[in-house]
């Protein structure tokens, strides 16, 4: 909260970034990494990306969680990469969840590309529960390609209810966007 009072958004993480190299305790470093995620200052992204490759699993975990808390979709591909290649199943799931959350944020990405990324998330989802999360996420995409994707899961008995819910939300949001003012 204090960092967000700094008017220049590119300086909000400066004090955390300044002390981080001197902090040797892993738990303290992990806490600072998580704080960087809550601040959401893009100058912290290189530090978090470096932590993703750290040999210490606690720091990797903190970086994944920080990127998942990011206020913009900027680190979406970083999380996708972790979900694709991590050898840690917990990190894969955390990254996938963050990836789906960030896909739902506003971005310049075309709707077709967003749906392609949601399809990738569906492919990476290790179980029905995670696939349900992906369908829930696509429900906020408000585009015809998203609607087409969601309807493709109506025949899946495990995902039918989530697909219906996503479709209702998508139709409502698409209708609101294209409502005829007459």
C-alpha positions as CSV (number, residue, x, y, z in Angstrom):
1,X,0.0,0.0,0.0
2,X,2.9,2.4,0.8
3,X,4.6,1.7,-2.5
4,X,1.4,2.5,-4.4
5,X,1.5,6.1,-2.9
6,X,4.6,6.8,-5.0
7,X,3.3,8.7,-8.0
8,X,5.8,7.3,-10.5
9,X,4.8,3.7,-11.1
10,X,8.3,2.8,-12.3
11,X,9.7,3.8,-8.9
12,X,7.3,1.9,-6.6
13,X,9.4,-1.2,-6.3
14,X,12.8,0.7,-6.0
15,X,13.2,0.3,-2.3
16,X,12.5,-3.4,-2.3
17,X,14.8,-4.0,-5.3
18,X,17.5,-2.0,-3.5
19,X,17.5,-4.2,-0.4
20,X,16.9,-7.5,-2.1
21,X,20.5,-8.3,-3.1
22,X,21.7,-7.9,0.5
23,X,19.1,-10.2,2.0
24,X,20.6,-13.7,2.4
25,X,17.8,-15.5,4.3
26,X,15.7,-17.5,1.8
27,X,12.4,-16.9,3.6
28,X,13.1,-13.2,3.8
29,X,14.0,-13.1,0.1
30,X,10.9,-15.0,-0.8
31,X,8.8,-12.5,1.2
32,X,10.3,-9.6,-0.7
33,X,9.7,-11.3,-4.0
34,X,6.0,-11.8,-3.1
35,X,5.9,-8.1,-2.2
36,X,7.2,-7.2,-5.7
37,X,4.2,-9.1,-7.2
38,X,1.8,-7.1,-5.1
39,X,3.4,-3.8,-6.1
40,X,3.3,-4.7,-9.8
41,X,6.1,-2.3,-10.9
42,X,7.4,-3.6,-14.3
43,X,11.0,-2.7,-13.2
44,X,10.7,-5.8,-10.9
45,X,10.0,-8.2,-13.7
46,X,13.7,-9.0,-14.5
47,X,14.3,-9.8,-10.8
48,X,11.3,-12.1,-10.7
49,X,12.2,-13.8,-14.0
50,X,15.7,-14.5,-12.6
51,X,14.2,-16.0,-9.4
52,X,12.1,-18.4,-11.6
53,X,15.4,-20.0,-12.5
54,X,16.9,-20.0,-9.0
55,X,18.1,-23.4,-7.7
56,X,16.2,-22.7,-4.4
57,X,12.6,-24.0,-4.8
58,X,11.3,-21.5,-2.2
59,X,12.4,-18.6,-4.4
60,X,11.0,-20.2,-7.5
61,X,7.7,-20.6,-5.7
62,X,7.7,-17.0,-4.5
63,X,8.5,-15.7,-8.0
64,X,5.6,-17.8,-9.5
65,X,3.2,-16.5,-6.9
66,X,4.4,-12.9,-7.4
67,X,4.0,-13.1,-11.2
68,X,0.5,-14.6,-10.6
69,X,-0.5,-11.6,-8.5
70,X,0.7,-9.2,-11.2
71,X,-1.8,-6.4,-12.0
72,X,-1.3,-6.6,-15.7
73,X,-1.0,-9.5,-18.2
74,X,2.7,-8.6,-18.9
75,X,4.2,-11.7,-17.3
76,X,1.6,-14.1,-18.9
77,X,4.2,-15.9,-21.1
78,X,6.6,-16.3,-18.2
79,X,4.0,-18.3,-16.3
80,X,3.1,-20.3,-19.4
81,X,6.8,-21.3,-19.7
82,X,6.8,-22.5,-16.1
83,X,3.6,-24.4,-16.6
84,X,5.1,-26.1,-19.7
85,X,8.6,-27.0,-18.5
86,X,8.8,-27.1,-14.7
87,X,9.7,-30.4,-13.2
88,X,7.8,-29.5,-10.0
89,X,4.1,-30.4,-10.2
90,X,3.1,-27.7,-7.6
91,X,4.9,-25.0,-9.6
92,X,3.3,-26.2,-12.8
93,X,-0.2,-25.9,-11.3
94,X,0.5,-22.6,-9.6
95,X,1.9,-21.2,-12.9
96,X,-1.1,-22.5,-14.8
97,X,-3.5,-20.9,-12.4
98,X,-1.6,-17.6,-12.6
99,X,-1.5,-17.9,-16.4
100,X,-5.3,-18.3,-16.6
101,X,-5.8,-15.4,-14.2
102,X,-3.5,-13.1,-16.2
103,X,-5.2,-14.1,-19.5
104,X,-8.4,-12.7,-18.0
105,X,-6.9,-9.3,-17.5
106,X,-7.2,-6.5,-20.1
107,X,-4.6,-6.5,-22.8
108,X,-3.9,-5.5,-26.4
109,X,-3.9,-9.2,-27.4
110,X,-6.4,-10.1,-30.2
111,X,-9.3,-12.3,-29.0
112,X,-8.2,-15.2,-31.3
113,X,-4.7,-15.2,-29.6
114,X,-6.2,-15.1,-26.2
115,X,-8.4,-18.1,-27.0
116,X,-5.3,-19.9,-28.4
117,X,-3.6,-19.3,-25.1
118,X,-6.7,-20.6,-23.2
119,X,-6.6,-23.7,-25.4
120,X,-2.9,-24.1,-24.4
121,X,-3.9,-23.8,-20.8
122,X,-6.6,-26.5,-21.3
123,X,-3.9,-28.8,-22.8
124,X,-1.6,-28.2,-19.8
125,X,-4.3,-28.7,-17.2
126,X,-3.4,-31.9,-15.3
127,X,-6.9,-32.7,-14.1
128,X,-10.6,-31.9,-14.3
129,X,-10.4,-29.4,-11.5
130,X,-7.8,-27.3,-13.4
131,X,-9.8,-27.6,-16.7
132,X,-12.8,-26.2,-14.8
133,X,-10.6,-23.3,-13.8
134,X,-9.6,-22.7,-17.4
135,X,-13.3,-22.7,-18.5
136,X,-14.1,-20.3,-15.7
137,X,-11.3,-18.0,-17.0
138,X,-12.5,-18.1,-20.6
139,X,-15.9,-17.0,-19.4
140,X,-14.5,-13.6,-18.9
141,X,-12.9,-13.3,-22.4
142,X,-16.1,-11.8,-24.0
143,X,-15.4,-12.8,-27.6
144,X,-16.9,-15.0,-30.2
145,X,-13.8,-17.2,-30.4
146,X,-14.1,-17.7,-26.6
147,X,-17.7,-18.6,-27.0
148,X,-16.8,-21.2,-29.7
149,X,-14.2,-22.7,-27.4
150,X,-16.6,-22.9,-24.4
151,X,-19.3,-24.6,-26.5
152,X,-16.8,-27.3,-27.5
153,X,-16.9,-28.6,-23.9
154,X,-20.7,-28.9,-23.6
155,X,-20.5,-32.6,-24.4
156,X,-17.9,-33.3,-21.8
157,X,-19.7,-34.7,-18.8
158,X,-17.0,-33.6,-16.4
159,X,-17.0,-30.0,-17.7
160,X,-20.6,-29.5,-18.9
161,X,-21.7,-27.3,-16.0
162,X,-18.6,-25.1,-16.2
163,X,-19.0,-24.8,-20.0
164,X,-22.6,-23.8,-19.5
165,X,-21.6,-21.2,-16.9
166,X,-18.9,-19.8,-19.2
167,X,-21.3,-19.6,-22.1
168,X,-23.9,-17.7,-20.2
169,X,-21.3,-15.2,-19.0
170,X,-19.8,-14.9,-22.5
171,X,-23.2,-14.3,-24.1
172,X,-24.2,-11.8,-21.5
173,X,-20.9,-9.9,-21.9
174,X,-20.9,-10.1,-25.7
175,X,-24.5,-8.8,-25.8
176,X,-23.6,-5.9,-23.5
177,X,-20.7,-5.0,-25.8
178,X,-22.8,-5.0,-29.0
179,X,-26.1,-3.8,-27.7
180,X,-28.0,-1.9,-30.2
181,X,-28.9,1.5,-28.7
182,X,-32.2,1.7,-30.7
